[in-house]
Amino acid sequence: MRDLDRSAVEAWLRETEPAALDQLWAEADRVRRERVGDEVHLRGLIEASSHCVRSCHYCGLRAPSGLARYRMTGAEILDAAREAHRLGYGSVVIQAGEDPGLTEAFIAEAVRAIKAETPLAVTLSLGERGDAELAAWKAAGADRYLLRFETSDPALYRRIHPDLPGRASDRFAQLRRMRDMGYEIGTGVMVGIPGQTWRTLAADLLCFREFDMDMIGVGPFLPSPRTPMGGPEAAGYRAPQDQVPNDELTTLKAVALTRLLCPDANLPSTTALATIDQAQGRELALQRGANVVMPNVTPPVFRVQYEIYPGKACVHETATACQGCLEGRIHSLGRRVGAGPGGRRKAPRKGSSACDSHH
């Protein structure tokens, strides 16, 4: 499994034989243990705003959806970060829809306040933003930026992510520029997008390696019922033999292969995976290469309104209840909760990638 090319990755994604998959799970777990250790790092998730100017065809936050909107104040964001620190987390992720109301100055001040009061690492996940904003947030103390490219297939990307008027989307270019600014960069894809083929998904996973990503999230495609892609009747599915399913098994195979392709990266066990298997989804991902979990520290009054897709796991739990549950699950696997910010152990290399021009 050491020299995985596109055909080998695709073959593993299609694999259904239990004995062969047991070999894949074991190898991914071995590489995870050897390269990033047994610690599971907890990132406190702060869902700062449900406003979004985008009209992505699957996301419940899309601009025309009629969703009740909120935007947290700077004080509320800081309180959530304090809670994450109190619970022992080493970092927070400030996530939102693509919201111009979260201005350059507002986010910079929020980052400075968190850094002044806590030792937390700060990850931002605020969509496609201008270089001046990104540079200002880095100067304020932001450590990481998470921007999922979702699919490396440009035609499929355009079908599900309409451009804003006069502004073409190029997420690979933004990821490259952010790395040059000094950010640790994170990205990810969805498994089972209508129209996604096995060959396309294999190419997505190889982009992680080619771009040398620091953080990589892989989760199943879960559309909101309020969106054009919110049901099996939605147009765009491939013939059954070609269409990647948005199921747990395929997602876990993608997680395991990502660990083999990117042995030093931080890989979360995603909330989307926990949503389709609330009983053991998180644990299975942690046993197949993942080493990060992102418990939610957003106040519950806001959390229920941040509905990217329905039935999201842990949406009604308090941050304290979520922490106790996750620590128990981690310890049950013979793993331990990580201390500190939990950055990537290996310094990332710089350079271009064959994926850069895909969007």
Secondary structure as GFF3:
##gff-version 3
##sequence-region A 1 359
A	DSSP	alpha_helix	6	14	.	.	.	ID=ss1
A	DSSP	alpha_helix	18	36	.	.	.	ID=ss2
A	DSSP	beta_strand	39	49	.	.	.	ID=ss3
A	DSSP	three_ten_helix	63	65	.	.	.	ID=ss4
A	DSSP	alpha_helix	74	86	.	.	.	ID=ss5
A	DSSP	beta_strand	91	96	.	.	.	ID=ss6
A	DSSP	alpha_helix	104	117	.	.	.	ID=ss7
A	DSSP	beta_strand	121	125	.	.	.	ID=ss8
A	DSSP	alpha_helix	131	140	.	.	.	ID=ss9
A	DSSP	beta_strand	144	146	.	.	.	ID=ss10
A	DSSP	alpha_helix	154	160	.	.	.	ID=ss11
A	DSSP	alpha_helix	171	181	.	.	.	ID=ss12
A	DSSP	beta_strand	184	191	.	.	.	ID=ss13
A	DSSP	alpha_helix	198	211	.	.	.	ID=ss14
A	DSSP	beta_strand	215	220	.	.	.	ID=ss15
A	DSSP	alpha_helix	248	261	.	.	.	ID=ss16
A	DSSP	alpha_helix	271	276	.	.	.	ID=ss17
A	DSSP	alpha_helix	281	286	.	.	.	ID=ss18
A	DSSP	beta_strand	292	293	.	.	.	ID=ss19
A	DSSP	alpha_helix	300	303	.	.	.	ID=ss20
A	DSSP	alpha_helix	319	332	.	.	.	ID=ss21
A	DSSP	beta_strand	336	337	.	.	.	ID=ss22
###
